[in-house]
């Protein structure tokens, strides 16, 4: 029973945290005024009233960039303990961290070369339209890339 006694404070703090969170949610639900209005229900962003519905899905590129930042956060997390014991590790520790940093840096250069951080328009393999289209009786042409331009 002696080994389980050391876990009792952790268990009690966990139970206390869960109970406090649950009571906070219940109290805010019961005590908060429930007077919804159209103005309170409307989305608000920088004082601009939205004119159209937002897109439902984020582009995949958003998640890719988020994962790249997470990888660099993990690298920083690994660098801190290494820096604390740097003098004890000597040359072996220096070589290991250089290999680790090189692997992350080479991966980053590869991602940049493949355009992982480019937020501009998507590069197209072929032009959108090579035919010059005119309106019914007007001489005004559609705006867009001409047949000779790269998109």
HELIX and SHEET records of a PDB file:
HELIX    1   1 UNK A    2  UNK A   31  1                                  30    
HELIX    2   2 UNK A   38  UNK A   41  1                                   4    
HELIX    3   3 UNK A   60  UNK A   84  1                                  25    
HELIX    4   4 UNK A   86  UNK A  113  1                                  28    
END                                                                             
